Amino acid sequence: MASSGKRAGSRRGPKQRTGINHAALALAAGVTLCVVAWGYLVWVAIDFGTSARSGQSGAWALLALASVGAMACLFAGLLMIARLLRVLGITSAPDEPSEPAPPRVAGGRRAAR
């Protein structure tokens, strides 16, 4: 049954935007780069650890630097994954509370209003 009249709407939805999501593509490339750099830095840290245990004292500092670099790459990659999921619409931004929570008083109870 076809509708006709002033308020009859189109049966078609809005046109879907077809194209590349450049923000998602850039984030995916960043995540890939961070994961590759993390893997390399972990491999280098293992190599420096082996060298340091065999008596090369300078390798301890390089082991520490490689470990910190690997942690930074992993952290940045995880942040980019969270941002990528938000750009793709899989997750959403956290809701802000409408009003702040009442302050707590001694004993763990909330203050009465």
C-alpha positions in Angstrom: 0.0 0.0 0.0 1.6 3.2 -1.1 1.2 6.4 0.9 0.5 9.6 -0.7 -0.1 13.0 0.8 1.7 15.8 2.5 3.4 13.8 5.2 4.3 10.7 3.2 8.0 10.2 3.5 10.5 8.6 1.1 11.1 4.9 1.6 14.8 5.5 1.0 17.1 6.4 3.8 19.8 9.0 3.6 22.6 8.2 1.2 25.5 6.4 2.8 28.8 8.2 2.5 31.0 5.9 0.5 34.7 6.6 0.7 37.7 6.1 2.8 37.7 7.1 6.4 41.0 8.9 6.5 41.1 9.3 10.3 40.6 5.6 10.8 43.2 4.8 8.1 45.7 7.1 9.8 45.0 5.6 13.2 45.3 2.0 11.9 48.7 2.9 10.3 49.8 4.4 13.6 48.8 1.3 15.5 50.6 -0.9 13.1 53.7 1.3 13.4 53.6 1.2 17.2 53.2 -2.6 17.3 56.1 -3.1 14.9 58.3 -0.7 16.9 57.2 -2.4 20.2 58.2 -5.8 18.8 61.5 -4.6 17.6 62.3 -2.8 20.9 61.4 -5.9 22.9 63.7 -8.0 20.7 66.5 -5.4 21.1 65.9 -5.4 24.9 66.3 -9.1 25.0 69.5 -8.9 23.0 70.9 -6.1 25.3 69.9 -8.2 28.4 71.9 -11.1 27.0 74.9 -8.9 26.4 74.6 -7.3 29.8 74.5 -10.6 31.6 77.6 -11.7 29.8 79.6 -8.8 31.2 79.1 -5.8 29.0 78.2 -3.1 31.6 77.1 -0.5 29.0 74.4 -2.8 27.8 72.4 -2.3 31.0 71.7 1.3 30.1 70.7 0.3 26.6 68.4 -2.4 28.0 66.7 0.2 30.2 66.2 2.6 27.2 64.9 -0.2 25.0 62.5 -1.3 27.8 61.2 2.3 28.3 60.8 2.7 24.6 58.9 -0.5 24.3 56.5 0.5 27.1 55.9 3.9 25.4 55.2 2.3 22.1 52.7 -0.2 23.6 51.0 2.6 25.6 50.7 4.8 22.5 49.4 1.9 20.4 46.7 1.1 23.0 45.6 4.7 23.1 45.4 4.7 19.3 43.4 1.5 19.4 40.9 3.2 21.8 40.7 6.2 19.5 40.3 4.0 16.4 37.4 2.2 18.0 35.7 5.5 18.8 36.3 6.8 15.2 34.7 3.6 13.8 31.7 4.0 16.1 32.3 0.7 18.0 32.6 2.6 21.3 31.4 6.0 22.4 32.7 8.8 24.6 32.0 8.4 28.3 28.9 10.3 29.5 29.5 13.2 31.7 27.5 13.2 34.9 24.6 15.7 35.0 25.6 16.9 38.4 28.6 16.2 40.6 28.4 13.5 43.2 27.8 14.8 46.8 30.9 15.0 48.9 31.6 12.1 51.3 31.8 12.7 55.1 33.7 10.8 57.7 32.5 7.2 58.0 32.1 6.7 54.3 28.5 8.1 54.1 27.4 10.7 51.7 26.4 14.1 53.1 22.7 14.7 53.3 21.2 17.5 51.1 
